[in-house]
Amino acid sequence: MTRAEAEIKVLEQFLPKQLSDEELKAIITSAVAEVGASSMADMGKVMKVVIPKVQGQASSDRISGLVKELLAK
């Protein structure tokens, strides 16, 4: 193990646990229902609800990707 890898392992202990895709999809699905989102035009409304709930547990890129996926259905 390199020094950098060892440092990463130490830092990971202090980071919040990342949500699984299933956990994140459940939160997003709940937010979609909460705001009554039905199209991509409602993406901003969904993001405003989801981001505070998952702060530090999922990247905004991951969140937006899953929101797009769920709203496209």
N, C-alpha and C positions, 0 to 999 in steps of 0.2 A: 504494500500500500504506500502510495506516495504521500508526501507531506500535505499536498493540496487535498487529496482524498480524505486524509485524517481530519483536516480542518473542516471540510464539508460535513463529515459525520458529526463533529462537535456542534457545528452551527445548526444542523437539522434538528437537534434535540430541543432547540429553543424556538423553532418555527411552529406555527399552528399546524395541526393535522390537516392535510388536504382532503377535501370531500371526494368521494368516488363519483363517477359519472351518474350512477343510479341515484345517489343522494342528491346531487345537484339537479338532476332532471325532476325529482320529486318537488324540490323547492320551486323550481321554475314553473312546473305545471300548476302548483298552488298559486303562484303569482299571476299566471295567465288567467286563471279563474277569478282571482281577486279583482283584477282590473278590467276583466271582460275583454281581454285581447282576442282579436280574431284575424289579424293580418299583420304583415310586416310593418305597417304604419304605426302599430301599437308597441313596437319593440322598445322604444324609449321608456314607456310607462312600465313595462315589465322589468327593464334594467333598474329603474329607480327603486323598485320594490326588492329585487333580488340582491343587489350589491350590498346594501347595509346588513342583510341577513347572513351573508357568506364572507364578509370582509376578512381577508387574510387566509381564507380557506380554499379559494379558487381564484385564478387569474381572470381579469376582465375579458381576455381573449377567449378563454374556455367558456365563460358565461355567455358571451355574445354568440359564440358558435352554436351552443346548445339552444339558446333562445331562437336563433334563426331556424335551426332544424325543427324545433317544435312548432313554430308559427307557420312554417312552410307546409305542414301537414294539412 
